[in-house]
Amino acid sequence: MTLTDLVAQTLPRLQALNDAQASAKAAPDVWSAKEILGHLIDSGVNNHARFVRASVQDGLEMPGYAQNEWVTAGAYGARAWADLVALWAAYQLQVAQVIAHLPLPSLAHSLRVGGGEAVTLGFLAEDYVAHQVHHLNQLWERTGA
């Protein structure tokens, strides 16, 4: 599944949730749907930079990011759900555009993220979509949607 397809399939389902459903937390240390979507936006920001940089340079060492701190700093729980959904969709479509236009030879470029094992840019792009799906599944479980 492409990221564009994922956004098209997911957007109506996200839009069907209301702000109360998206704000609910099972426990103080468990992300709400708003925070999960915020995390996916943050992931988009971080991976966008990785995709672009790795498309022009092989063998990069890229930093990871402190996802909990990013979610806290983003104050996603205080945002309107409709605004978060629109931002998520727009940013994912931009990331999808970047992925779709990666030069074919660059997909074999290797990079390390956060001191992890070297992966190819092609793998990172595929894994990015899988990461979105994983967290969207968490969001559905937490909202009962």
N, CA, C and O atoms as a GROMACS GRO file, in nm:
protein
  580
    1MET      N    1   0.084  -0.118   0.000
    1MET     CA    2   0.000   0.000   0.000
    1MET      C    3   0.089   0.124   0.000
    1MET      O    4   0.187   0.131   0.074
    2THR      N    5   0.054   0.219  -0.081
    2THR     CA    6   0.129   0.345  -0.082
    2THR      C    7   0.080   0.435   0.029
    2THR      O    8  -0.029   0.415   0.083
    3LEU      N    9   0.158   0.534   0.063
    3LEU     CA   10   0.118   0.631   0.164
    3LEU      C   11  -0.003   0.710   0.117
    3LEU      O   12  -0.092   0.742   0.196
    4THR      N   13  -0.008   0.742  -0.012
    4THR     CA   14  -0.123   0.814  -0.067
    4THR      C   15  -0.250   0.732  -0.050
    4THR      O   16  -0.354   0.785  -0.013
    5ASP      N   17  -0.242   0.602  -0.079
    5ASP     CA   18  -0.358   0.514  -0.060
    5ASP      C   19  -0.399   0.508   0.086
    5ASP      O   20  -0.518   0.511   0.118
    6LEU      N   21  -0.301   0.500   0.175
    6LEU     CA   22  -0.330   0.494   0.317
    6LEU      C   23  -0.406   0.619   0.362
    6LEU      O   24  -0.504   0.609   0.436
    7VAL      N   25  -0.361   0.735   0.318
    7VAL     CA   26  -0.430   0.859   0.355
    7VAL      C   27  -0.573   0.858   0.302
    7VAL      O   28  -0.666   0.892   0.374
    8ALA      N   29  -0.590   0.819   0.177
    8ALA     CA   30  -0.724   0.817   0.116
    8ALA      C   31  -0.818   0.724   0.192
    8ALA      O   32  -0.935   0.756   0.212
    9GLN      N   33  -0.766   0.608   0.234
    9GLN     CA   34  -0.848   0.510   0.305
    9GLN      C   35  -0.876   0.551   0.450
    9GLN      O   36  -0.982   0.519   0.505
   10THR      N   37  -0.782   0.620   0.509
   10THR     CA   38  -0.789   0.650   0.652
   10THR      C   39  -0.861   0.781   0.682
   10THR      O   40  -0.927   0.792   0.786
   11LEU      N   41  -0.850   0.877   0.595
   11LEU     CA   42  -0.903   1.011   0.623
   11LEU      C   43  -1.051   1.011   0.662
   11LEU      O   44  -1.086   1.074   0.762
   12PRO      N   45  -1.140   0.944   0.589
   12PRO     CA   46  -1.281   0.947   0.631
   12PRO      C   47  -1.304   0.887   0.770
   12PRO      O   48  -1.388   0.934   0.846
   13ARG      N   49  -1.229   0.784   0.800
   13ARG     CA   50  -1.243   0.719   0.931
   13ARG      C   51  -1.196   0.812   1.043
   13ARG      O   52  -1.258   0.818   1.149
   14LEU      N   53  -1.087   0.885   1.019
   14LEU     CA   54  -1.039   0.981   1.119
   14LEU      C   55  -1.140   1.095   1.134
   14LEU      O   56  -1.167   1.139   1.246
   15GLN      N   57  -1.193   1.142   1.023
   15GLN     CA   58  -1.288   1.253   1.027
   15GLN      C   59  -1.418   1.216   1.098
   15GLN      O   60  -1.489   1.304   1.147
   16ALA      N   61  -1.448   1.087   1.105
   16ALA     CA   62  -1.571   1.041   1.172
   16ALA      C   63  -1.560   1.045   1.324
   16ALA      O   64  -1.661   1.041   1.394
   17LEU      N   65  -1.438   1.053   1.376
   17LEU     CA   66  -1.419   1.061   1.521
   17LEU      C   67  -1.448   1.203   1.569
   17LEU      O   68  -1.424   1.299   1.497
   18ASN      N   69  -1.500   1.214   1.691
   18ASN     CA   70  -1.521   1.347   1.746
   18ASN      C   71  -1.407   1.383   1.843
   18ASN      O   72  -1.323   1.299   1.877
   19ASP      N   73  -1.406   1.506   1.884
   19ASP     CA   74  -1.297   1.556   1.968
   19ASP      C   75  -1.289   1.481   2.101
   19ASP      O   76  -1.179   1.456   2.151
   20ALA      N   77  -1.402   1.445   2.158
   20ALA     CA   78  -1.401   1.372   2.286
   20ALA      C   79  -1.339   1.234   2.269
   20ALA      O   80  -1.260   1.191   2.352
   21GLN      N   81  -1.375   1.163   2.161
   21GLN     CA   82  -1.315   1.032   2.135
   21GLN      C   83  -1.164   1.045   2.117
   21GLN      O   84  -1.088   0.965   2.170
   22ALA      N   85  -1.123   1.146   2.043
   22ALA     CA   86  -0.981   1.165   2.012
   22ALA      C   87  -0.901   1.210   2.133
   22ALA      O   88  -0.779   1.190   2.138
   23SER      N   89  -0.967   1.270   2.230
   23SER     CA   90  -0.898   1.321   2.349
   23SER      C   91  -0.887   1.219   2.461
   23SER      O   92  -0.802   1.233   2.550
   24ALA      N   93  -0.970   1.117   2.459
   24ALA     CA   94  -0.976   1.021   2.570
   24ALA      C   95  -0.843   0.947   2.587
   24ALA      O   96  -0.779   0.907   2.490
   25LYS      N   97  -0.805   0.930   2.714
   25LYS     CA   98  -0.682   0.859   2.748
   25LYS      C   99  -0.716   0.744   2.842
   25LYS      O  100  -0.788   0.762   2.940
   26ALA      N  101  -0.666   0.626   2.810
   26ALA     CA  102  -0.688   0.508   2.894
   26ALA      C  103  -0.612   0.520   3.026
   26ALA      O  104  -0.654   0.466   3.128
   27ALA      N  105  -0.500   0.590   3.022
   27ALA     CA  106  -0.416   0.611   3.141
   27ALA      C  107  -0.331   0.736   3.114
   27ALA      O  108  -0.311   0.774   2.999
   28PRO      N  109  -0.283   0.800   3.220
   28PRO     CA  110  -0.205   0.923   3.200
   28PRO      C  111  -0.083   0.907   3.110
   28PRO      O  112  -0.045   1.000   3.039
   29ASP      N  113  -0.022   0.789   3.112
   29ASP     CA  114   0.101   0.768   3.034
   29ASP      C  115   0.074   0.699   2.899
   29ASP      O  116   0.168   0.654   2.833
   30VAL      N  117  -0.051   0.691   2.859
   30VAL     CA  118  -0.089   0.629   2.732
   30VAL      C  119  -0.138   0.739   2.639
   30VAL      O  120  -0.222   0.821   2.678
   31TRP      N  121  -0.087   0.741   2.519
   31TRP     CA  122  -0.126   0.846   2.425
   31TRP      C  123  -0.273   0.836   2.386
   31TRP      O  124  -0.326   0.726   2.367
   32SER      N  125  -0.338   0.950   2.376
   32SER     CA  126  -0.472   0.960   2.319
   32SER      C  127  -0.461   0.952   2.167
   32SER      O  128  -0.351   0.952   2.112
   33ALA      N  129  -0.575   0.945   2.099
   33ALA     CA  130  -0.574   0.946   1.952
   33ALA      C  131  -0.510   1.074   1.900
   33ALA      O  132  -0.437   1.071   1.801
   34LYS      N  133  -0.536   1.186   1.967
   34LYS     CA  134  -0.473   1.312   1.926
   34LYS      C  135  -0.321   1.301   1.934
   34LYS      O  136  -0.249   1.346   1.844
   35GLU      N  137  -0.272   1.242   2.042
   35GLU     CA  138  -0.128   1.230   2.059
   35GLU      C  139  -0.068   1.128   1.963
   35GLU      O  140   0.045   1.146   1.916
   36ILE      N  141  -0.142   1.022   1.933
   36ILE     CA  142  -0.092   0.926   1.833
   36ILE      C  143  -0.081   0.995   1.698
   36ILE      O  144   0.021   0.981   1.629
   37LEU      N  145  -0.183   1.069   1.659
   37LEU     CA  146  -0.177   1.139   1.530
   37LEU      C  147  -0.066   1.244   1.532
   37LEU      O  148   0.002   1.264   1.431
   38GLY      N  149  -0.048   1.310   1.645
   38GLY     CA  150   0.063   1.404   1.659
   38GLY      C  151   0.197   1.336   1.640
   38GLY      O  152   0.287   1.388   1.574
   39HIS      N  153   0.210   1.218   1.700
   39HIS     CA  154   0.334   1.140   1.682
   39HIS      C  155   0.356   1.108   1.534
   39HIS      O  156   0.469   1.114   1.486
   40LEU      N  157   0.250   1.075   1.464
   40LEU     CA  158   0.265   1.043   1.321
   40LEU      C  159   0.302   1.166   1.240
   40LEU      O  160   0.372   1.155   1.139
   41ILE      N  161   0.257   1.282   1.282
   41ILE     CA  162   0.300   1.407   1.218
   41ILE      C  163   0.449   1.430   1.246
   41ILE      O  164   0.526   1.461   1.155
   42ASP      N  165   0.489   1.414   1.373
   42ASP     CA  166   0.630   1.429   1.409
   42ASP      C  167   0.717   1.330   1.333
   42ASP      O  168   0.826   1.365   1.287
   43SER      N  169   0.670   1.207   1.319
   43SER     CA  170   0.744   1.106   1.243
   43SER      C  171   0.760   1.152   1.099
   43SER      O  172   0.865   1.133   1.039
   44GLY      N  173   0.654   1.211   1.044
   44GLY     CA  174   0.663   1.264   0.908
   44GLY      C  175   0.769   1.372   0.894
   44GLY      O  176   0.846   1.372   0.798
   45VAL      N  177   0.773   1.462   0.990
   45VAL     CA  178   0.872   1.570   0.988
   45VAL      C  179   1.014   1.512   0.991
   45VAL      O  180   1.099   1.551   0.911
   46ASN      N  181   1.038   1.421   1.083
   46ASN     CA  182   1.171   1.362   1.096
   46ASN      C  183   1.210   1.278   0.976
   46ASN      O  184   1.323   1.286   0.929
   47ASN      N  185   1.118   1.199   0.926
   47ASN     CA  186   1.149   1.113   0.812
   47ASN      C  187   1.157   1.189   0.681
   47ASN      O  188   1.233   1.150   0.592
   48HIS      N  189   1.082   1.295   0.667
   48HIS     CA  190   1.092   1.380   0.549
   48HIS      C  191   1.237   1.424   0.530
   48HIS      O  192   1.293   1.413   0.421
   49ALA      N  193   1.298   1.473   0.638
   49ALA     CA  194   1.438   1.516   0.632
   49ALA      C  195   1.530   1.399   0.598
   49ALA      O  196   1.625   1.414   0.521
   50ARG      N  197   1.504   1.284   0.656
   50ARG     CA  198   1.586   1.166   0.627
   50ARG      C  199   1.575   1.127   0.480
   50ARG      O  200   1.676   1.099   0.415
   51PHE      N  201   1.453   1.124   0.427
   51PHE     CA  202   1.433   1.086   0.287
   51PHE      C  203   1.508   1.179   0.193
   51PHE      O  204   1.576   1.134   0.100
   52VAL      N  205   1.495   1.307   0.217
   52VAL     CA  206   1.560   1.404   0.128
   52VAL      C  207   1.712   1.393   0.138
   52VAL      O  208   1.781   1.386   0.036
   53ARG      N  209   1.763   1.393   0.259
   53ARG     CA  210   1.909   1.388   0.276
   53ARG      C  211   1.968   1.258   0.223
   53ARG      O  212   2.072   1.260   0.158
   54ALA      N  213   1.903   1.145   0.251
   54ALA     CA  214   1.956   1.016   0.205
   54ALA      C  215   1.940   0.999   0.054
   54ALA      O  216   2.009   0.917  -0.006
   55SER      N  217   1.852   1.075  -0.008
   55SER     CA  218   1.836   1.065  -0.153
   55SER      C  219   1.956   1.124  -0.227
   55SER      O  220   1.981   1.091  -0.343
   56VAL      N  221   2.029   1.213  -0.160
   56VAL     CA  222   2.143   1.277  -0.225
   56VAL      C  223   2.278   1.235  -0.168
   56VAL      O  224   2.383   1.268  -0.223
   57GLN      N  225   2.275   1.162  -0.056
   57GLN     CA  226   2.402   1.122   0.007
   57GLN      C  227   2.390   0.981   0.064
   57GLN      O  228   2.297   0.952   0.139
   58ASP      N  229   2.482   0.897   0.029
   58ASP     CA  230   2.488   0.760   0.080
   58ASP      C  231   2.567   0.757   0.210
   58ASP      O  232   2.656   0.840   0.230
   59GLY      N  233   2.535   0.664   0.298
   59GLY     CA  234   2.614   0.641   0.420
   59GLY      C  235   2.591   0.742   0.530
   59GLY      O  236   2.680   0.764   0.612
   60LEU      N  237   2.474   0.802   0.536
   60LEU     CA  238   2.446   0.903   0.638
   60LEU      C  239   2.427   0.841   0.777
   60LEU      O  240   2.384   0.727   0.791
   61GLU      N  241   2.461   0.919   0.876
   61GLU     CA  242   2.429   0.889   1.016
   61GLU      C  243   2.327   0.995   1.057
   61GLU      O  244   2.360   1.113   1.067
   62MET      N  245   2.203   0.953   1.079
   62MET     CA  246   2.096   1.046   1.112
   62MET      C  247   2.055   1.027   1.258
   62MET      O  248   2.055   0.915   1.309
   63PRO      N  249   2.020   1.136   1.324
   63PRO     CA  250   1.976   1.121   1.463
   63PRO      C  251   1.837   1.060   1.472
   63PRO      O  252   1.757   1.070   1.378
   64GLY      N  253   1.810   0.997   1.584
   64GLY     CA  254   1.674   0.957   1.616
   64GLY      C  255   1.604   1.079   1.672
   64GLY      O  256   1.653   1.191   1.659
   65TYR      N  257   1.490   1.057   1.735
   65TYR     CA  258   1.426   1.169   1.804
   65TYR      C  259   1.350   1.115   1.924
   65TYR      O  260   1.305   1.000   1.925
   66ALA      N  261   1.336   1.199   2.023
   66ALA     CA  262   1.270   1.162   2.148
   66ALA      C  263   1.119   1.180   2.129
   66ALA      O  264   1.066   1.289   2.152
   67GLN      N  265   1.052   1.073   2.088
   67GLN     CA  266   0.913   1.084   2.047
   67GLN      C  267   0.820   1.134   2.157
   67GLN      O  268   0.730   1.213   2.129
   68ASN      N  269   0.839   1.092   2.280
   68ASN     CA  270   0.753   1.140   2.388
   68ASN      C  271   0.769   1.290   2.410
   68ASN      O  272   0.671   1.362   2.434
   69GLU      N  273   0.892   1.337   2.403
   69GLU     CA  274   0.918   1.480   2.422
   69GLU      C  275   0.859   1.560   2.306
   69GLU      O  276   0.806   1.670   2.327
   70TRP      N  277   0.868   1.506   2.185
   70TRP     CA  278   0.808   1.574   2.069
   70TRP      C  279   0.657   1.583   2.085
   70TRP      O  280   0.598   1.688   2.056
   71VAL      N  281   0.593   1.476   2.129
   71VAL     CA  282   0.448   1.478   2.147
   71VAL      C  283   0.411   1.578   2.256
   71VAL      O  284   0.314   1.653   2.241
   72THR      N  285   0.487   1.580   2.364
   72THR     CA  286   0.460   1.677   2.470
   72THR      C  287   0.477   1.820   2.418
   72THR      O  288   0.392   1.905   2.441
   73ALA      N  289   0.588   1.845   2.349
   73ALA     CA  290   0.614   1.980   2.297
   73ALA      C  291   0.508   2.024   2.196
   73ALA      O  292   0.475   2.142   2.188
   74GLY      N  293   0.455   1.928   2.120
   74GLY     CA  294   0.352   1.960   2.022
   74GLY      C  295   0.217   1.991   2.083
   74GLY      O  296   0.129   2.045   2.015
   75ALA      N  297   0.198   1.958   2.210
   75ALA     CA  298   0.072   1.984   2.282
   75ALA      C  299  -0.048   1.940   2.199
   75ALA      O  300  -0.148   2.013   2.189
   76TYR      N  301  -0.039   1.823   2.140
   76TYR     CA  302  -0.144   1.775   2.050
   76TYR      C  303  -0.277   1.755   2.121
   76TYR      O  304  -0.383   1.769   2.060
   77GLY      N  305  -0.273   1.723   2.249
   77GLY     CA  306  -0.397   1.705   2.323
   77GLY      C  307  -0.481   1.831   2.333
   77GLY      O  308  -0.601   1.824   2.356
   78ALA      N  309  -0.418   1.947   2.316
   78ALA     CA  310  -0.488   2.075   2.324
   78ALA      C  311  -0.539   2.124   2.189
   78ALA      O  312  -0.608   2.226   2.182
   79ARG      N  313  -0.507   2.052   2.082
   79ARG     CA  314  -0.549   2.093   1.947
   79ARG      C  315  -0.687   2.039   1.915
   79ARG      O  316  -0.729   1.937   1.971
   80ALA      N  317  -0.757   2.105   1.826
   80ALA     CA  318  -0.885   2.055   1.777
   80ALA      C  319  -0.858   1.934   1.688
   80ALA      O  320  -0.767   1.936   1.605
   81TRP      N  321  -0.937   1.828   1.705
   81TRP     CA  322  -0.920   1.705   1.630
   81TRP      C  323  -0.923   1.731   1.479
   81TRP      O  324  -0.839   1.679   1.406
   82ALA      N  325  -1.017   1.809   1.433
   82ALA     CA  326  -1.028   1.834   1.289
   82ALA      C  327  -0.901   1.900   1.235
   82ALA      O  328  -0.859   1.870   1.123
   83ASP      N  329  -0.840   1.987   1.312
   83ASP     CA  330  -0.715   2.051   1.269
   83ASP      C  331  -0.602   1.950   1.260
   83ASP      O  332  -0.522   1.952   1.166
   84LEU      N  333  -0.594   1.860   1.358
   84LEU     CA  334  -0.489   1.758   1.356
   84LEU      C  335  -0.507   1.663   1.238
   84LEU      O  336  -0.410   1.626   1.172
   85VAL      N  337  -0.629   1.624   1.212
   85VAL     CA  338  -0.656   1.534   1.099
   85VAL      C  339  -0.615   1.600   0.968
   85VAL      O  340  -0.551   1.537   0.884
   86ALA      N  341  -0.650   1.727   0.951
   86ALA     CA  342  -0.613   1.798   0.828
   86ALA      C  343  -0.461   1.811   0.815
   86ALA      O  344  -0.406   1.793   0.707
   87LEU      N  345  -0.393   1.842   0.926
   87LEU     CA  346  -0.248   1.854   0.923
   87LEU      C  347  -0.183   1.719   0.892
   87LEU      O  348  -0.092   1.712   0.810
   88TRP      N  349  -0.230   1.613   0.957
   88TRP     CA  350  -0.176   1.479   0.930
   88TRP      C  351  -0.190   1.444   0.782
   88TRP      O  352  -0.094   1.402   0.718
   89ALA      N  353  -0.309   1.461   0.729
   89ALA     CA  354  -0.334   1.424   0.589
   89ALA      C  355  -0.247   1.506   0.495
   89ALA      O  356  -0.186   1.451   0.404
   90ALA      N  357  -0.241   1.636   0.515
   90ALA     CA  358  -0.162   1.722   0.426
   90ALA      C  359  -0.014   1.686   0.433
   90ALA      O  360   0.053   1.678   0.330
   91TYR      N  361   0.036   1.664   0.554
   91TYR     CA  362   0.180   1.634   0.565
   91TYR      C  363   0.212   1.496   0.509
   91TYR      O  364   0.316   1.478   0.445
   92GLN      N  365   0.124   1.399   0.532
   92GLN     CA  366   0.151   1.266   0.476
   92GLN      C  367   0.150   1.269   0.324
   92GLN      O  368   0.229   1.199   0.260
   93LEU      N  369   0.063   1.349   0.266
   93LEU     CA  370   0.061   1.360   0.120
   93LEU      C  371   0.189   1.425   0.068
   93LEU      O  372   0.236   1.390  -0.040
   94GLN      N  373   0.245   1.519   0.144
   94GLN     CA  374   0.373   1.577   0.103
   94GLN      C  375   0.486   1.474   0.114
   94GLN      O  376   0.570   1.465   0.025
   95VAL      N  377   0.487   1.398   0.222
   95VAL     CA  378   0.588   1.292   0.237
   95VAL      C  379   0.572   1.188   0.126
   95VAL      O  380   0.670   1.139   0.071
   96ALA      N  381   0.447   1.156   0.092
   96ALA     CA  382   0.421   1.061  -0.018
   96ALA      C  383   0.477   1.115  -0.149
   96ALA      O  384   0.530   1.038  -0.230
   97GLN      N  385   0.465   1.244  -0.170
   97GLN     CA  386   0.520   1.308  -0.290
   97GLN      C  387   0.672   1.293  -0.294
   97GLN      O  388   0.729   1.261  -0.398
   98VAL      N  389   0.735   1.316  -0.180
   98VAL     CA  390   0.881   1.302  -0.172
   98VAL      C  391   0.921   1.157  -0.201
   98VAL      O  392   1.013   1.132  -0.279
   99ILE      N  393   0.852   1.062  -0.138
   99ILE     CA  394   0.884   0.921  -0.159
   99ILE      C  395   0.868   0.883  -0.306
   99ILE      O  396   0.953   0.815  -0.363
  100ALA      N  397   0.759   0.927  -0.366
  100ALA     CA  398   0.730   0.891  -0.506
  100ALA      C  399   0.834   0.947  -0.603
  100ALA      O  400   0.851   0.895  -0.713
  101HIS      N  401   0.902   1.052  -0.562
  101HIS     CA  402   0.999   1.115  -0.651
  101HIS      C  403   1.145   1.093  -0.609
  101HIS      O  404   1.235   1.161  -0.658
  102LEU      N  405   1.167   0.996  -0.520
  102LEU     CA  406   1.305   0.962  -0.485
  102LEU      C  407   1.372   0.903  -0.609
  102LEU      O  408   1.313   0.817  -0.675
  103PRO      N  409   1.491   0.947  -0.641
  103PRO     CA  410   1.561   0.888  -0.756
  103PRO      C  411   1.583   0.739  -0.732
  103PRO      O  412   1.629   0.698  -0.626
  104LEU      N  413   1.551   0.659  -0.830
  104LEU     CA  414   1.559   0.514  -0.816
  104LEU      C  415   1.694   0.466  -0.761
  104LEU      O  416   1.695   0.383  -0.671
  105PRO      N  417   1.808   0.516  -0.811
  105PRO     CA  418   1.936   0.469  -0.756
  105PRO      C  419   1.953   0.501  -0.607
  105PRO      O  420   2.024   0.430  -0.536
  106SER      N  421   1.888   0.608  -0.559
  106SER     CA  422   1.904   0.647  -0.419
  106SER      C  423   1.837   0.549  -0.323
  106SER      O  424   1.869   0.547  -0.204
  107LEU      N  425   1.745   0.467  -0.372
  107LEU     CA  426   1.678   0.372  -0.284
  107LEU      C  427   1.776   0.270  -0.225
  107LEU      O  428   1.747   0.207  -0.123
  108ALA      N  429   1.891   0.255  -0.289
  108ALA     CA  430   1.995   0.164  -0.238
  108ALA      C  431   2.090   0.234  -0.142
  108ALA      O  432   2.175   0.168  -0.082
  109HIS      N  433   2.080   0.365  -0.126
  109HIS     CA  434   2.166   0.436  -0.031
  109HIS      C  435   2.141   0.382   0.110
  109HIS      O  436   2.028   0.351   0.146
  110SER      N  437   2.247   0.373   0.187
  110SER     CA  438   2.233   0.326   0.324
  110SER      C  439   2.239   0.444   0.421
  110SER      O  440   2.300   0.547   0.393
  111LEU      N  441   2.174   0.425   0.534
  111LEU     CA  442   2.179   0.525   0.640
  111LEU      C  443   2.154   0.454   0.772
  111LEU      O  444   2.095   0.346   0.778
  112ARG      N  445   2.200   0.518   0.878
  112ARG     CA  446   2.176   0.471   1.014
  112ARG      C  447   2.093   0.579   1.084
  112ARG      O  448   2.119   0.699   1.070
  113VAL      N  449   1.994   0.536   1.158
  113VAL     CA  450   1.908   0.629   1.230
  113VAL      C  451   1.921   0.602   1.379
  113VAL      O  452   1.897   0.490   1.425
  114GLY      N  453   1.959   0.703   1.453
  114GLY     CA  454   1.968   0.691   1.598
  114GLY      C  455   2.066   0.585   1.644
  114GLY      O  456   2.044   0.523   1.748
  115GLY      N  457   2.173   0.563   1.568
  115GLY     CA  458   2.273   0.465   1.606
  115GLY      C  459   2.235   0.321   1.577
  115GLY      O  460   2.305   0.228   1.617
  116GLY      N  461   2.123   0.301   1.506
  116GLY     CA  462   2.079   0.166   1.474
  116GLY      C  463   2.157   0.105   1.360
  116GLY      O  464   2.254   0.163   1.311
  117GLU      N  465   2.113  -0.011   1.318
  117GLU     CA  466   2.175  -0.081   1.206
  117GLU      C  467   2.153  -0.003   1.076
  117GLU      O  468   2.054   0.069   1.063
  118ALA      N  469   2.244  -0.017   0.984
  118ALA     CA  470   2.229   0.047   0.854
  118ALA      C  471   2.111  -0.015   0.780
  118ALA      O  472   2.093  -0.137   0.778
  119VAL      N  473   2.031   0.070   0.718
  119VAL     CA  474   1.918   0.028   0.634
  119VAL      C  475   1.926   0.106   0.504
  119VAL      O  476   1.996   0.206   0.495
  120THR      N  477   1.855   0.058   0.404
  120THR     CA  478   1.852   0.132   0.279
  120THR      C  479   1.740   0.236   0.285
  120THR      O  480   1.647   0.226   0.365
  121LEU      N  481   1.753   0.334   0.200
  121LEU     CA  482   1.648   0.436   0.189
  121LEU      C  483   1.518   0.370   0.145
  121LEU      O  484   1.411   0.408   0.192
  122GLY      N  485   1.527   0.273   0.054
  122GLY     CA  486   1.407   0.201   0.012
  122GLY      C  487   1.337   0.133   0.128
  122GLY      O  488   1.214   0.139   0.140
  123PHE      N  489   1.414   0.069   0.215
  123PHE     CA  490   1.357   0.005   0.334
  123PHE      C  491   1.293   0.109   0.424
  123PHE      O  492   1.182   0.088   0.474
  124LEU      N  493   1.362   0.221   0.445
  124LEU     CA  494   1.310   0.324   0.535
  124LEU      C  495   1.176   0.377   0.485
  124LEU      O  496   1.085   0.402   0.563
  125ALA      N  497   1.165   0.395   0.354
  125ALA     CA  498   1.039   0.445   0.296
  125ALA      C  499   0.926   0.343   0.316
  125ALA      O  500   0.815   0.381   0.352
  126GLU      N  501   0.955   0.217   0.295
  126GLU     CA  502   0.853   0.113   0.316
  126GLU      C  503   0.816   0.102   0.464
  126GLU      O  504   0.699   0.089   0.499
  127ASP      N  505   0.916   0.108   0.549
  127ASP     CA  506   0.894   0.098   0.692
  127ASP      C  507   0.813   0.218   0.745
  127ASP      O  508   0.738   0.205   0.841
  128TYR      N  509   0.830   0.333   0.683
  128TYR     CA  510   0.755   0.451   0.723
  128TYR      C  511   0.605   0.426   0.709
  128TYR      O  512   0.528   0.460   0.798
  129VAL      N  513   0.565   0.368   0.599
  129VAL     CA  514   0.423   0.338   0.578
  129VAL      C  515   0.376   0.236   0.680
  129VAL      O  516   0.268   0.250   0.737
  130ALA      N  517   0.455   0.133   0.705
  130ALA     CA  518   0.421   0.032   0.805
  130ALA      C  519   0.407   0.095   0.943
  130ALA      O  520   0.321   0.057   1.022
  131HIS      N  521   0.493   0.192   0.973
  131HIS     CA  522   0.488   0.262   1.102
  131HIS      C  523   0.356   0.339   1.114
  131HIS      O  524   0.293   0.339   1.220
  132GLN      N  525   0.314   0.404   1.007
  132GLN     CA  526   0.186   0.475   1.008
  132GLN      C  527   0.072   0.377   1.037
  132GLN      O  528  -0.013   0.403   1.122
  133VAL      N  529   0.072   0.264   0.966
  133VAL     CA  530  -0.034   0.164   0.984
  133VAL      C  531  -0.036   0.113   1.127
  133VAL      O  532  -0.142   0.102   1.188
  134HIS      N  533   0.081   0.083   1.182
  134HIS     CA  534   0.092   0.033   1.320
  134HIS      C  535   0.024   0.129   1.417
  134HIS      O  536  -0.059   0.088   1.498
  135HIS      N  537   0.058   0.256   1.408
  135HIS     CA  538   0.003   0.352   1.504
  135HIS      C  539  -0.143   0.385   1.475
  135HIS      O  540  -0.219   0.414   1.567
  136LEU      N  541  -0.184   0.382   1.350
  136LEU     CA  542  -0.326   0.401   1.320
  136LEU      C  543  -0.408   0.286   1.379
  136LEU      O  544  -0.519   0.308   1.427
  137ASN      N  545  -0.354   0.166   1.375
  137ASN     CA  546  -0.423   0.053   1.439
  137ASN      C  547  -0.437   0.075   1.589
  137ASN      O  548  -0.540   0.040   1.648
  138GLN      N  549  -0.334   0.131   1.653
  138GLN     CA  550  -0.344   0.166   1.795
  138GLN      C  551  -0.456   0.268   1.816
  138GLN      O  552  -0.534   0.259   1.911
  139LEU      N  553  -0.461   0.366   1.728
  139LEU     CA  554  -0.562   0.471   1.737
  139LEU      C  555  -0.702   0.410   1.728
  139LEU      O  556  -0.791   0.447   1.806
  140TRP      N  557  -0.723   0.317   1.635
  140TRP     CA  558  -0.856   0.254   1.621
  140TRP      C  559  -0.889   0.176   1.748
  140TRP      O  560  -1.002   0.180   1.796
  141GLU      N  561  -0.791   0.104   1.803
  141GLU     CA  562  -0.815   0.027   1.926
  141GLU      C  563  -0.854   0.118   2.042
  141GLU      O  564  -0.943   0.086   2.120
  142ARG      N  565  -0.787   0.231   2.053
  142ARG     CA  566  -0.809   0.319   2.167
  142ARG      C  567  -0.940   0.397   2.156
  142ARG      O  568  -0.997   0.438   2.257
  143THR      N  569  -0.988   0.417   2.034
  143THR     CA  570  -1.112   0.493   2.016
  143THR      C  571  -1.232   0.401   1.992
  143THR      O  572  -1.346   0.447   1.993
  144GLY      N  573  -1.207   0.273   1.970
  144GLY     CA  574  -1.314   0.181   1.939
  144GLY      C  575  -1.373   0.203   1.801
  144GLY      O  576  -1.483   0.156   1.771
  145ALA      N  577  -1.302   0.275   1.718
  145ALA     CA  578  -1.353   0.307   1.582
  145ALA      C  579  -1.324   0.197   1.483
  145ALA      O  580  -1.360   0.209   1.366
   0.00000   0.00000   0.00000
